[in-house]
Amino acid sequence: MIIKDAEYVKDLFDPKIQYISANVDGQVWQIPIDLENRFYKEVKKQVDAGTLTIADAKDINNEVEIK
């Protein structure tokens, strides 16, 4: 499994991390943070091995204008 461009994602109204967005084998996936999820298991394995880094979540409140 080739995983690239991994990034934590926050919800607009909840500051907690919701999932990881990543390119997995050429497709963008929203990977739930769940130890039972096979994609999350692989992300964790690669992070632990030092071959993948997950970028911090963007500050959505600074990027979206709420009216």
Gaussian input, Z-matrix of N, CA and C with variables (Angstrom, degrees):
# hf/3-21g

backbone

0 1
 N
 C     1     B1
 C     2     B2     1     A1
 N     3     B3     2     A2     1     D1
 C     4     B4     3     A3     2     D2
 C     5     B5     4     A4     3     D3
 N     6     B6     5     A5     4     D4
 C     7     B7     6     A6     5     D5
 C     8     B8     7     A7     6     D6
 N     9     B9     8     A8     7     D7
 C    10    B10     9     A9     8     D8
 C    11    B11    10    A10     9     D9
 N    12    B12    11    A11    10    D10
 C    13    B13    12    A12    11    D11
 C    14    B14    13    A13    12    D12
 N    15    B15    14    A14    13    D13
 C    16    B16    15    A15    14    D14
 C    17    B17    16    A16    15    D15
 N    18    B18    17    A17    16    D16
 C    19    B19    18    A18    17    D17
 C    20    B20    19    A19    18    D18
 N    21    B21    20    A20    19    D19
 C    22    B22    21    A21    20    D20
 C    23    B23    22    A22    21    D21
 N    24    B24    23    A23    22    D22
 C    25    B25    24    A24    23    D23
 C    26    B26    25    A25    24    D24
 N    27    B27    26    A26    25    D25
 C    28    B28    27    A27    26    D26
 C    29    B29    28    A28    27    D27
 N    30    B30    29    A29    28    D28
 C    31    B31    30    A30    29    D29
 C    32    B32    31    A31    30    D30
 N    33    B33    32    A32    31    D31
 C    34    B34    33    A33    32    D32
 C    35    B35    34    A34    33    D33
 N    36    B36    35    A35    34    D34
 C    37    B37    36    A36    35    D35
 C    38    B38    37    A37    36    D36
 N    39    B39    38    A38    37    D37
 C    40    B40    39    A39    38    D38
 C    41    B41    40    A40    39    D39
 N    42    B42    41    A41    40    D40
 C    43    B43    42    A42    41    D41
 C    44    B44    43    A43    42    D42
 N    45    B45    44    A44    43    D43
 C    46    B46    45    A45    44    D44
 C    47    B47    46    A46    45    D45
 N    48    B48    47    A47    46    D46
 C    49    B49    48    A48    47    D47
 C    50    B50    49    A49    48    D48
 N    51    B51    50    A50    49    D49
 C    52    B52    51    A51    50    D50
 C    53    B53    52    A52    51    D51
 N    54    B54    53    A53    52    D52
 C    55    B55    54    A54    53    D53
 C    56    B56    55    A55    54    D54
 N    57    B57    56    A56    55    D55
 C    58    B58    57    A57    56    D56
 C    59    B59    58    A58    57    D57
 N    60    B60    59    A59    58    D58
 C    61    B61    60    A60    59    D59
 C    62    B62    61    A61    60    D60
 N    63    B63    62    A62    61    D61
 C    64    B64    63    A63    62    D62
 C    65    B65    64    A64    63    D63
 N    66    B66    65    A65    64    D64
 C    67    B67    66    A66    65    D65
 C    68    B68    67    A67    66    D66
 N    69    B69    68    A68    67    D67
 C    70    B70    69    A69    68    D68
 C    71    B71    70    A70    69    D69
 N    72    B72    71    A71    70    D70
 C    73    B73    72    A72    71    D71
 C    74    B74    73    A73    72    D72
 N    75    B75    74    A74    73    D73
 C    76    B76    75    A75    74    D74
 C    77    B77    76    A76    75    D75
 N    78    B78    77    A77    76    D76
 C    79    B79    78    A78    77    D77
 C    80    B80    79    A79    78    D78
 N    81    B81    80    A80    79    D79
 C    82    B82    81    A81    80    D80
 C    83    B83    82    A82    81    D81
 N    84    B84    83    A83    82    D82
 C    85    B85    84    A84    83    D83
 C    86    B86    85    A85    84    D84
 N    87    B87    86    A86    85    D85
 C    88    B88    87    A87    86    D86
 C    89    B89    88    A88    87    D87
 N    90    B90    89    A89    88    D88
 C    91    B91    90    A90    89    D89
 C    92    B92    91    A91    90    D90
 N    93    B93    92    A92    91    D91
 C    94    B94    93    A93    92    D92
 C    95    B95    94    A94    93    D93
 N    96    B96    95    A95    94    D94
 C    97    B97    96    A96    95    D95
 C    98    B98    97    A97    96    D96
 N    99    B99    98    A98    97    D97
 C   100   B100    99    A99    98    D98
 C   101   B101   100   A100    99    D99
 N   102   B102   101   A101   100   D100
 C   103   B103   102   A102   101   D101
 C   104   B104   103   A103   102   D102
 N   105   B105   104   A104   103   D103
 C   106   B106   105   A105   104   D104
 C   107   B107   106   A106   105   D105
 N   108   B108   107   A107   106   D106
 C   109   B109   108   A108   107   D107
 C   110   B110   109   A109   108   D108
 N   111   B111   110   A110   109   D109
 C   112   B112   111   A111   110   D110
 C   113   B113   112   A112   111   D111
 N   114   B114   113   A113   112   D112
 C   115   B115   114   A114   113   D113
 C   116   B116   115   A115   114   D114
 N   117   B117   116   A116   115   D115
 C   118   B118   117   A117   116   D116
 C   119   B119   118   A118   117   D117
 N   120   B120   119   A119   118   D118
 C   121   B121   120   A120   119   D119
 C   122   B122   121   A121   120   D120
 N   123   B123   122   A122   121   D121
 C   124   B124   123   A123   122   D122
 C   125   B125   124   A124   123   D123
 N   126   B126   125   A125   124   D124
 C   127   B127   126   A126   125   D125
 C   128   B128   127   A127   126   D126
 N   129   B129   128   A128   127   D127
 C   130   B130   129   A129   128   D128
 C   131   B131   130   A130   129   D129
 N   132   B132   131   A131   130   D130
 C   133   B133   132   A132   131   D131
 C   134   B134   133   A133   132   D132
 N   135   B135   134   A134   133   D133
 C   136   B136   135   A135   134   D134
 C   137   B137   136   A136   135   D135
 N   138   B138   137   A137   136   D136
 C   139   B139   138   A138   137   D137
 C   140   B140   139   A139   138   D138
 N   141   B141   140   A140   139   D139
 C   142   B142   141   A141   140   D140
 C   143   B143   142   A142   141   D141
 N   144   B144   143   A143   142   D142
 C   145   B145   144   A144   143   D143
 C   146   B146   145   A145   144   D144
 N   147   B147   146   A146   145   D145
 C   148   B148   147   A147   146   D146
 C   149   B149   148   A148   147   D147
 N   150   B150   149   A149   148   D148
 C   151   B151   150   A150   149   D149
 C   152   B152   151   A151   150   D150
 N   153   B153   152   A152   151   D151
 C   154   B154   153   A153   152   D152
 C   155   B155   154   A154   153   D153
 N   156   B156   155   A155   154   D154
 C   157   B157   156   A156   155   D155
 C   158   B158   157   A157   156   D156
 N   159   B159   158   A158   157   D157
 C   160   B160   159   A159   158   D158
 C   161   B161   160   A160   159   D159
 N   162   B162   161   A161   160   D160
 C   163   B163   162   A162   161   D161
 C   164   B164   163   A163   162   D162
 N   165   B165   164   A164   163   D163
 C   166   B166   165   A165   164   D164
 C   167   B167   166   A166   165   D165
 N   168   B168   167   A167   166   D166
 C   169   B169   168   A168   167   D167
 C   170   B170   169   A169   168   D168
 N   171   B171   170   A170   169   D169
 C   172   B172   171   A171   170   D170
 C   173   B173   172   A172   171   D171
 N   174   B174   173   A173   172   D172
 C   175   B175   174   A174   173   D173
 C   176   B176   175   A175   174   D174
 N   177   B177   176   A176   175   D175
 C   178   B178   177   A177   176   D176
 C   179   B179   178   A178   177   D177
 N   180   B180   179   A179   178   D178
 C   181   B181   180   A180   179   D179
 C   182   B182   181   A181   180   D180
 N   183   B183   182   A182   181   D181
 C   184   B184   183   A183   182   D182
 C   185   B185   184   A184   183   D183
 N   186   B186   185   A185   184   D184
 C   187   B187   186   A186   185   D185
 C   188   B188   187   A187   186   D186
 N   189   B189   188   A188   187   D187
 C   190   B190   189   A189   188   D188
 C   191   B191   190   A190   189   D189
 N   192   B192   191   A191   190   D190
 C   193   B193   192   A192   191   D191
 C   194   B194   193   A193   192   D192
 N   195   B195   194   A194   193   D193
 C   196   B196   195   A195   194   D194
 C   197   B197   196   A196   195   D195
 N   198   B198   197   A197   196   D196
 C   199   B199   198   A198   197   D197
 C   200   B200   199   A199   198   D198

   B1=1.4453
   B2=1.5348
   B3=1.3291
   B4=1.4618
   B5=1.5264
   B6=1.3338
   B7=1.4650
   B8=1.5215
   B9=1.3396
   B10=1.4624
   B11=1.5299
   B12=1.3205
   B13=1.4717
   B14=1.5273
   B15=1.3240
   B16=1.4622
   B17=1.5231
   B18=1.3078
   B19=1.4695
   B20=1.5270
   B21=1.3335
   B22=1.4610
   B23=1.5227
   B24=1.3312
   B25=1.4644
   B26=1.5178
   B27=1.3406
   B28=1.4648
   B29=1.5148
   B30=1.3155
   B31=1.4552
   B32=1.5235
   B33=1.2982
   B34=1.4566
   B35=1.5239
   B36=1.3253
   B37=1.4594
   B38=1.5292
   B39=1.3228
   B40=1.4620
   B41=1.5269
   B42=1.3163
   B43=1.4645
   B44=1.5306
   B45=1.3362
   B46=1.4611
   B47=1.5334
   B48=1.3373
   B49=1.4555
   B50=1.5248
   B51=1.3255
   B52=1.4622
   B53=1.5329
   B54=1.3381
   B55=1.4582
   B56=1.5225
   B57=1.3192
   B58=1.4537
   B59=1.5219
   B60=1.3122
   B61=1.4571
   B62=1.5252
   B63=1.3303
   B64=1.4598
   B65=1.5258
   B66=1.3139
   B67=1.4475
   B68=1.5244
   B69=1.3239
   B70=1.4609
   B71=1.5313
   B72=1.3163
   B73=1.4614
   B74=1.5297
   B75=1.3421
   B76=1.4616
   B77=1.5154
   B78=1.3242
   B79=1.4665
   B80=1.5210
   B81=1.3216
   B82=1.4620
   B83=1.5318
   B84=1.3350
   B85=1.4657
   B86=1.5230
   B87=1.3091
   B88=1.4611
   B89=1.5203
   B90=1.3334
   B91=1.4583
   B92=1.5226
   B93=1.3230
   B94=1.4615
   B95=1.5286
   B96=1.3149
   B97=1.4570
   B98=1.5233
   B99=1.3234
   B100=1.4579
   B101=1.5242
   B102=1.3172
   B103=1.4577
   B104=1.5241
   B105=1.3195
   B106=1.4610
   B107=1.5275
   B108=1.3356
   B109=1.4582
   B110=1.5314
   B111=1.3272
   B112=1.4653
   B113=1.5272
   B114=1.3311
   B115=1.4624
   B116=1.5332
   B117=1.3236
   B118=1.4687
   B119=1.5253
   B120=1.3373
   B121=1.4614
   B122=1.5271
   B123=1.3280
   B124=1.4620
   B125=1.5291
   B126=1.3304
   B127=1.4710
   B128=1.5251
   B129=1.3132
   B130=1.4679
   B131=1.5260
   B132=1.3221
   B133=1.4674
   B134=1.5357
   B135=1.3456
   B136=1.4620
   B137=1.5214
   B138=1.3238
   B139=1.4663
   B140=1.5273
   B141=1.3216
   B142=1.4637
   B143=1.5270
   B144=1.3378
   B145=1.4598
   B146=1.5286
   B147=1.3420
   B148=1.4609
   B149=1.5202
   B150=1.3360
   B151=1.4608
   B152=1.5274
   B153=1.3276
   B154=1.4650
   B155=1.5192
   B156=1.3078
   B157=1.4610
   B158=1.5246
   B159=1.3133
   B160=1.4685
   B161=1.5229
   B162=1.3304
   B163=1.4593
   B164=1.5225
   B165=1.3246
   B166=1.4616
   B167=1.5249
   B168=1.3096
   B169=1.4627
   B170=1.5161
   B171=1.3191
   B172=1.4600
   B173=1.5135
   B174=1.3285
   B175=1.4646
   B176=1.5214
   B177=1.3100
   B178=1.4644
   B179=1.5239
   B180=1.3219
   B181=1.4588
   B182=1.5243
   B183=1.3205
   B184=1.4593
   B185=1.5068
   B186=1.3196
   B187=1.4595
   B188=1.5228
   B189=1.3084
   B190=1.4592
   B191=1.5111
   B192=1.3160
   B193=1.4683
   B194=1.5159
   B195=1.3205
   B196=1.4586
   B197=1.5196
   B198=1.3131
   B199=1.4738
   B200=1.5033
   A1=107.73
   A2=116.63
   A3=121.00
   A4=108.10
   A5=115.70
   A6=121.24
   A7=108.13
   A8=115.45
   A9=121.48
   A10=109.09
   A11=114.58
   A12=122.04
   A13=113.07
   A14=117.09
   A15=120.92
   A16=110.38
   A17=115.78
   A18=121.57
   A19=109.65
   A20=115.38
   A21=119.62
   A22=108.70
   A23=117.28
   A24=122.31
   A25=109.22
   A26=114.87
   A27=121.68
   A28=109.25
   A29=115.31
   A30=122.27
   A31=108.54
   A32=117.11
   A33=121.70
   A34=112.52
   A35=117.78
   A36=121.19
   A37=114.03
   A38=117.20
   A39=121.35
   A40=108.06
   A41=118.48
   A42=120.48
   A43=114.50
   A44=117.90
   A45=120.11
   A46=110.46
   A47=114.94
   A48=120.51
   A49=108.18
   A50=116.67
   A51=121.16
   A52=112.56
   A53=115.74
   A54=120.42
   A55=108.73
   A56=116.61
   A57=122.61
   A58=107.41
   A59=116.21
   A60=120.79
   A61=106.93
   A62=117.13
   A63=119.93
   A64=110.84
   A65=114.34
   A66=121.56
   A67=106.33
   A68=116.26
   A69=121.99
   A70=107.65
   A71=115.34
   A72=121.23
   A73=112.08
   A74=115.96
   A75=121.08
   A76=115.71
   A77=117.93
   A78=121.01
   A79=109.30
   A80=116.51
   A81=120.64
   A82=108.70
   A83=114.54
   A84=121.60
   A85=110.06
   A86=115.52
   A87=122.22
   A88=105.57
   A89=115.62
   A90=120.81
   A91=109.85
   A92=117.51
   A93=119.34
   A94=110.73
   A95=115.78
   A96=120.67
   A97=106.57
   A98=113.83
   A99=121.95
   A100=107.70
   A101=117.35
   A102=121.39
   A103=113.47
   A104=118.00
   A105=121.26
   A106=112.35
   A107=117.54
   A108=122.05
   A109=109.92
   A110=117.26
   A111=120.20
   A112=112.59
   A113=117.66
   A114=119.91
   A115=110.42
   A116=116.63
   A117=119.89
   A118=110.54
   A119=116.83
   A120=119.83
   A121=110.80
   A122=116.48
   A123=120.12
   A124=110.91
   A125=117.53
   A126=120.61
   A127=109.19
   A128=116.68
   A129=121.07
   A130=111.18
   A131=116.45
   A132=121.43
   A133=110.46
   A134=116.51
   A135=120.27
   A136=111.83
   A137=117.81
   A138=121.18
   A139=109.52
   A140=116.71
   A141=120.83
   A142=111.78
   A143=117.37
   A144=122.07
   A145=112.42
   A146=115.78
   A147=120.07
   A148=114.21
   A149=117.10
   A150=120.32
   A151=113.33
   A152=116.81
   A153=121.79
   A154=108.94
   A155=115.42
   A156=121.67
   A157=107.90
   A158=116.10
   A159=120.97
   A160=107.64
   A161=115.99
   A162=121.23
   A163=110.39
   A164=115.61
   A165=120.91
   A166=110.11
   A167=115.64
   A168=121.24
   A169=109.93
   A170=115.23
   A171=120.24
   A172=108.85
   A173=115.96
   A174=120.65
   A175=107.62
   A176=115.85
   A177=121.70
   A178=111.36
   A179=117.98
   A180=120.35
   A181=112.13
   A182=118.13
   A183=121.06
   A184=112.37
   A185=117.78
   A186=121.19
   A187=113.24
   A188=116.95
   A189=120.80
   A190=109.64
   A191=115.32
   A192=119.17
   A193=108.13
   A194=115.90
   A195=121.35
   A196=108.75
   A197=116.22
   A198=120.12
   A199=109.77
   D1=122.31
   D2=178.64
   D3=-99.02
   D4=116.41
   D5=-177.38
   D6=-117.26
   D7=127.54
   D8=179.53
   D9=-137.08
   D10=165.35
   D11=172.86
   D12=54.30
   D13=40.40
   D14=179.98
   D15=-75.58
   D16=136.87
   D17=-178.41
   D18=-150.60
   D19=134.64
   D20=173.49
   D21=-67.95
   D22=148.12
   D23=179.66
   D24=-128.93
   D25=132.14
   D26=175.97
   D27=-104.25
   D28=157.27
   D29=174.16
   D30=-82.84
   D31=151.58
   D32=-179.11
   D33=-59.06
   D34=-37.04
   D35=-174.82
   D36=-107.96
   D37=1.52
   D38=-178.49
   D39=-133.50
   D40=119.03
   D41=-174.80
   D42=-72.49
   D43=-5.13
   D44=179.76
   D45=-75.27
   D46=150.99
   D47=174.28
   D48=-66.21
   D49=130.40
   D50=-177.53
   D51=-96.97
   D52=-40.60
   D53=-177.74
   D54=-166.83
   D55=180.00
   D56=175.66
   D57=-113.43
   D58=129.09
   D59=173.25
   D60=-95.85
   D61=130.67
   D62=-178.38
   D63=-154.19
   D64=153.46
   D65=173.50
   D66=-88.73
   D67=115.12
   D68=-178.64
   D69=-116.60
   D70=112.54
   D71=179.98
   D72=51.72
   D73=40.04
   D74=175.05
   D75=90.00
   D76=-1.18
   D77=178.65
   D78=-122.27
   D79=142.19
   D80=178.66
   D81=-82.97
   D82=129.17
   D83=-179.28
   D84=-123.98
   D85=148.93
   D86=168.96
   D87=-101.02
   D88=109.24
   D89=-172.44
   D90=-100.64
   D91=116.33
   D92=179.23
   D93=-67.65
   D94=147.31
   D95=177.42
   D96=-83.97
   D97=89.01
   D98=-172.86
   D99=-148.49
   D100=117.92
   D101=-176.67
   D102=-62.46
   D103=-14.38
   D104=177.60
   D105=-89.15
   D106=-11.60
   D107=-178.06
   D108=-80.34
   D109=128.27
   D110=-175.24
   D111=-65.19
   D112=-33.34
   D113=178.17
   D114=-70.12
   D115=-41.66
   D116=178.10
   D117=-64.20
   D118=-40.01
   D119=177.34
   D120=-58.04
   D121=-42.05
   D122=-179.51
   D123=-70.07
   D124=-40.26
   D125=176.20
   D126=-58.70
   D127=-48.69
   D128=-179.11
   D129=-60.95
   D130=-41.89
   D131=178.91
   D132=-59.97
   D133=-44.94
   D134=-178.63
   D135=-70.89
   D136=-36.41
   D137=176.34
   D138=-64.65
   D139=-45.93
   D140=179.38
   D141=-62.28
   D142=-32.25
   D143=179.14
   D144=-80.41
   D145=-10.68
   D146=179.69
   D147=82.47
   D148=14.06
   D149=-179.16
   D150=-99.55
   D151=-3.76
   D152=179.66
   D153=-142.44
   D154=137.94
   D155=174.83
   D156=-120.34
   D157=138.40
   D158=177.76
   D159=-101.62
   D160=121.68
   D161=179.54
   D162=-69.31
   D163=149.14
   D164=175.75
   D165=-61.96
   D166=153.88
   D167=177.08
   D168=-67.72
   D169=142.94
   D170=175.39
   D171=-72.07
   D172=150.53
   D173=176.11
   D174=-81.01
   D175=94.68
   D176=-174.75
   D177=-60.10
   D178=-35.81
   D179=-177.46
   D180=-62.75
   D181=-24.92
   D182=177.43
   D183=-86.88
   D184=-11.47
   D185=-177.58
   D186=-105.27
   D187=-18.72
   D188=-177.33
   D189=-117.54
   D190=128.53
   D191=177.33
   D192=-89.34
   D193=119.43
   D194=179.11
   D195=-97.41
   D196=125.27
   D197=-178.78
   D198=-111.04

